[in-house]
Each structure stands twice: as C-alpha cells, then as structure tokens.
Amino acid sequence: MAFPKKKLQGLVAATITPMTENGEINFSVIGQYVDYLVKEQGVKNIFVNGTTGEGLSLSISERCQVAEEWVTKGKDKLDQVVIHVGALSLKESQELAQHAAEIGADGIAVIAPFFLKPWTKDILINFLKEVAAAAPALPFYYYHIPALTGVKIRAEELLDGIQDKIPTFQGLKFSDTDLLDFGQCVDQNRQQQFAFLFGVDEQLLSALVMGATGAVGSTYNYLGKKTNQMLEAFERKDLSLALNYQFCIQRFINFVVKLGFGVSQTKAIMTLVSGIPMGPPRLPLQKASREFTDSAEAKLKSLDFLSFTDLKDGSLEASS
Ligand SMILES: CC(=O)N[C@@H]([C@@H](O)[C@H](O)[C@H](O)CO)[C@@H](O)CC(=O)C(=O)O
C-alpha cells in the first residue's frame, strides 16, 4: 500500500470551496489559497469537500474537479490532501474514492449516509468497507459528525475491530463534543497507529489532553497560526499558555456562534482575513449578512487576530 510515510497530524484545514457570485466554483483562487494556508497560517494539511467545502452540495463532477485542483496546486507545498468522498449513493462514493486515488490524494474520508441511514455498527461498517475497497491503496478515515448525519453510532463502538474489516483504516475525524466517546476511542486503540483528529475547534485543547493527534476544522483556515501556537504550548507542556490561546480562540468562536455561525459565515470571515474572495455559499445556504461580517471584523480586531501580530500573555488575558 502506498501509505504516507508520516501519520496525518497537526492542523488540517477543512477547505472552503470558493465560488463566484454566480454560484460557480472559482478554481482560479485555489493556488493562492494553498499559499495562504502554508505561508500565513502554517497549515500544510487539508480536508477537501467536507462540511465546510459544501461537498454534499456539489455535483460529482464538481467534487472531482475541486479535488483535482487542490491536489495539483498543493503539490510540493502541502503535506497531505485528504478528500471527503462520502455520498448517499454507494456508487458515487466509490467513484469519488477511485478518482481520489487516481489523482494522487493522500487519503479519503467518509461520513455515514444520512438519508437512508445505517442503524447498526455492522451495517455502517459494510458501507464504509465498500467505499474503502474502491481505493485500496489510500488511507481511509471515518468522518464522525452525528449532529449533521443523524447517525448516532458511537465512534468507540465503530472502531472496535475496524481494521479487520477495513484494512486501510487509518483514523477518525471526530466532529462531536462527546469527549467520553473520543477518549475511549483513543484509550481502546493505543496499540494502533491511528490518527485521532478532533473536529470541534473551540474544544481542541481538551481533546489534546485526551490524546488527539491532530485536528480538522474550519477555523484553521484563518486561525491556524494562533491554533498552532496553542499546539506548540501544549507540546512544551505549558498548559497555562495553551489554555490562554484556547480561551482567546473561544472568545471569537463564542461571539460568532451567538450571531449564527456556519459555512456561509466561514466563507465571509475567510474572505475578510485572507483577502481571497470565497464568494457566496450555494443554496440552500444563504450568504452571511453585512452586519455579521462587520461584527466579526470588529471582534477579530479586538482580539488582535486580523493583524497576525503575536499576542503576549498579558494581552491574551486582557482581551474580552
Ligand atoms: C459542524 C462543523 O462545521 N464543524 C467544523 C468545525 O471546524 C466548526 O466549524 C468549528 O468547531 C466552529 O464551531 C468541522 O468539524 C467541519 C469539518 O471539519 C469539515 O468541514 O469537514
């Protein structure tokens, strides 16, 4: 198997799919976006066509083109490009998985089908296994996001014996706040070399304590640098500084969550912070309001996030 030499770890940006004002995909800015992530945010891994990337709102052909563009533009710049290939149709998911392998992606991830749902672990495993088998040389990640899929099968249960069924299984992307489930995934699989990627950015520090090996999230597009500082502090065992960073990040996320925060708002914030036009979201999502963007901008400035100047310990404590 052509598995990556390095385990997927550290920050993974859940990429936005840039769009034009007409709702078409704006491929022309993806090269610039790669450079921005690497140079300005210190983020060298990406997760394409996931929730933030509106993957399920794109056609299969669009998903393939987006995946290809990220792989092409990320070549020799990014460490790993993981493509989300989950779909309601097993056939489509397999097609996307095969395509990811053909274009040289570093891994694939799959969510649980969420319309006609698998109700037991075994049924879900059977679905995932069929998708994984379509790309037998690619590391496979399960994308656990029960609040959006409605599939509440615990990740801990799913992971029990998973490599016997899915030999390419390499890790879990855990987008849920149940730290008991997450902790048990780590605890019960200590012998394995799985990647445990946490997906709730505002709670990452708690997940690091539980054994997260990395994180996939929307905010790493524009708060990657700050979150990397938190990871470094954690690595140095400076928990107090790491907590300061987490609280600072929480202040921003808490602020925007209260205003109403999702993919549309992520697009608006990324446009503001990076200067790269992300465009509107695709229906059924609605463009973020002007009021939202203005408020988010003011908050980013008050937290010193827009200038990218390093926060000193004191100013971290002082920010509100
Ligand atoms: C529900 C949702 O969109 N969660 C985000 C988080 O990064 C989230 O935006 C962040 O924690 C703020 O709440 C990610 O887990 C999603 C993600 O990784 C993806 O786009 O695939």
Ligand as a Chemical Component Dictionary entry (heavy atoms), coordinates in Angstrom:
data_LIG
# 
_chem_comp.id                   LIG 
_chem_comp.type                 NON-POLYMER 
_chem_comp.pdbx_formal_charge   0 
_chem_comp.three_letter_code    LIG 
# 
loop_
_chem_comp_atom.comp_id 
_chem_comp_atom.atom_id 
_chem_comp_atom.alt_atom_id 
_chem_comp_atom.type_symbol 
_chem_comp_atom.charge 
_chem_comp_atom.model_Cartn_x 
_chem_comp_atom.model_Cartn_y 
_chem_comp_atom.model_Cartn_z 
_chem_comp_atom.pdbx_ordinal 
LIG C1  C1  C 0 -20.129 21.396 12.155 1  
LIG C2  C2  C 0 -18.869 21.964 11.589 2  
LIG O1  O1  O 0 -18.903 22.613 10.577 3  
LIG N1  N1  N 0 -17.762 21.714 12.262 4  
LIG C3  C3  C 0 -16.460 22.177 11.801 5  
LIG C4  C4  C 0 -15.725 22.892 12.913 6  
LIG O2  O2  O 0 -14.485 23.314 12.440 7  
LIG C5  C5  C 0 -16.531 24.111 13.369 8  
LIG O3  O3  O 0 -16.732 24.994 12.302 9  
LIG C6  C6  C 0 -15.803 24.843 14.482 10 
LIG O4  O4  O 0 -15.535 23.964 15.538 11 
LIG C7  C7  C 0 -16.622 26.022 14.992 12 
LIG O5  O5  O 0 -17.751 25.604 15.689 13 
LIG C8  C8  C 0 -15.635 21.000 11.320 14 
LIG O6  O6  O 0 -15.695 19.931 12.222 15 
LIG C9  C9  C 0 -16.165 20.584 9.956  16 
LIG C10 C10 C 0 -15.151 19.988 9.118  17 
LIG O7  O7  O 0 -14.110 19.594 9.551  18 
LIG C11 C11 C 0 -15.436 19.884 7.683  19 
LIG O8  O8  O 0 -15.636 20.902 7.071  20 
LIG O9  O9  O 0 -15.477 18.783 7.177  21 
# 
loop_
_chem_comp_bond.comp_id 
_chem_comp_bond.atom_id_1 
_chem_comp_bond.atom_id_2 
_chem_comp_bond.value_order 
_chem_comp_bond.pdbx_ordinal 
LIG C1  C2  SING 1  
LIG C2  O1  DOUB 2  
LIG C2  N1  SING 3  
LIG N1  C3  SING 4  
LIG C3  C4  SING 5  
LIG C3  C8  SING 6  
LIG C4  O2  SING 7  
LIG C4  C5  SING 8  
LIG C5  O3  SING 9  
LIG C5  C6  SING 10 
LIG C6  O4  SING 11 
LIG C6  C7  SING 12 
LIG C7  O5  SING 13 
LIG C8  O6  SING 14 
LIG C8  C9  SING 15 
LIG C9  C10 SING 16 
LIG C10 O7  DOUB 17 
LIG C10 C11 SING 18 
LIG C11 O8  DOUB 19 
LIG C11 O9  SING 20 
# 
